[in-house]
Amino acid sequence: MTRPGAGPPAGRGPRRPGRGTPGRATPGRGTPGRGTPGRGAEGRGAEASLADPDLLAGRLFFAVPVPGVSRAPLEAALPDLAPLLAGARLTAPGGWHLTLAFLGQVQPELADAVVRVGEAAAAGAPAARLRLEGSGAFPNGRRARVLWAGLGGDTDVLVRLAASLAAECKAAGLRFEERPLVPHLTLARFSTPAPVPEAALELVAGAAAAGSEWEARELACYRSILGGARGARYRVVREFPLAG
């Protein structure tokens, strides 16, 4: 997760990241450090103390949230986008985020290690000015699995932050997916590979361009909750200020 990918032939952005070999997992040590209490992806407050290791367990990943004002034009375009994507499932806007490191299933005894990784990576990263721009599909527009909106601005900050997270995970013995970082916002997933109409790509690109730039000031640790008619739900369980 250390370098951006190249653009796909039929899309308007990068190549799909490849999967790598996860590292080993060992129990974490120490006590949870600083960090701000998490909140639900839909704005719900955390109901348990962040000292509770069960809160930092399950399917976890680190990501940067996308604020409502910046994603509003894309949200407004979803009713027009859905009919263009037969066989695809749109992602819920309330959980939109920019994934930097996916840890997978994490046991409660590793909660301290997760906190230390987030703190160490965020401490060395500055705030980033970001904007949504462009569109594309993974792995390509002819046989798409994912439709995405691209990202512009200080994307190099995210690339370095992802590399730092990878290094800290390795040092802590946390398992994670090793793959090149391609900053993007996932908008839809296809159950079987399918072509993405040009009209859909144009709609996404236009809506993304209408969104406002924002300053990303924090890294978040999310928990992914599988199941339900609309797919996975995401809850922020810890936040780490970008202090670099």
C-alpha positions, 0 to 999 in steps of 0.5 A, spaced: 500 500 500 505 504 498 504 507 491 498 509 486 496 505 481 496 506 473 489 508 470 485 502 467 484 502 459 476 503 460 476 507 466 478 514 468 482 513 473 487 507 477 488 500 476 485 495 481 489 494 487 492 487 487 491 483 493 498 481 497 500 476 503 497 478 510 502 478 515 502 474 522 498 476 528 500 477 535 497 479 541 498 487 542 501 490 549 500 496 553 494 500 554 490 504 549 493 511 548 490 518 546 484 518 540 477 521 540 471 517 541 468 514 535 461 515 532 457 511 528 457 512 520 450 515 520 452 520 526 450 515 532 454 516 538 459 510 541 455 507 547 461 503 550 467 506 553 473 506 548 477 502 553 473 496 552 477 492 547 470 489 544 469 495 541 476 495 537 474 488 535 471 485 529 472 486 521 476 493 522 479 498 517 483 505 517 480 510 513 479 517 512 471 520 512 468 524 506 464 529 509 457 530 508 457 537 504 463 534 500 459 528 498 452 532 497 452 532 489 454 525 489 448 523 493 443 527 489 445 523 483 444 516 486 437 516 484 439 517 476 445 513 477 441 506 480 437 505 473 444 505 469 447 500 473 443 493 472 445 488 477 449 493 481 448 495 489 449 502 491 453 503 497 450 507 503 452 515 503 452 515 510 458 510 510 462 513 505 470 513 506 477 513 503 480 506 505 487 506 507 488 499 510 484 493 511 485 489 517 480 484 517 478 480 523 481 483 529 480 479 536 479 483 542 486 482 545 489 486 539 485 492 541 491 496 544 495 494 538 490 497 533 490 504 537 498 504 537 498 503 530 493 509 529 496 513 533 503 512 530 501 513 523 496 519 524 502 523 528 506 523 522 501 525 517 499 532 516 492 535 514 490 534 507 486 538 502 482 533 498 476 533 493 472 528 489 474 528 482 473 523 476 470 516 475 472 509 473 471 502 475 475 496 477 478 492 474 476 496 468 469 499 465 468 492 460 467 487 466 466 492 472 466 489 479 466 496 482 464 503 480 468 509 484 469 516 484 476 519 484 480 523 488 484 529 487 488 534 492 493 532 497 493 525 495 500 524 496 498 525 504 494 519 503 499 515 500 504 516 505 499 515 511 497 508 508 505 506 507 505 508 515 499 504 517 502 498 513 509 499 517 506 500 523 501 494 522 507 490 521 511 492 527 505 491 531 504 484 528 497 486 526 495 482 519 493 487 514 491 486 506 498 489 502 496 492 496 497 498 492 493 504 495 489 507 489 485 513 493 477 512 491 470 512 493 466 506 492 459 508 489 457 501 487 459 494 487 457 488 482 455 481 484 457 479 477 462 483 472 458 487 468 460 493 463 459 500 466 455 505 461 458 511 459 452 515 461 454 512 468 461 514 468 459 521 466 454 522 471 459 520 477 464 525 474 460 531 473 457 530 480 464 529 483 466 535 480 460 539 483 462 537 490 466 542 495 473 541 497 475 539 504 480 538 509 481 531 512 484 532 519 483 525 522 484 518 521 478 513 523 478 506 525 472 503 522 468 496 524 465 493 518 458 489 520 456 485 514 449 483 512 443 486 511 439 488 505 444 494 503 450 490 504 455 492 510 454 497 515 460 501 518 461 504 524 467 509 527 470 506 533 476 510 534 479 517 531 486 519 531 487 527 529 492 528 523 498 531 527 504 531 523 
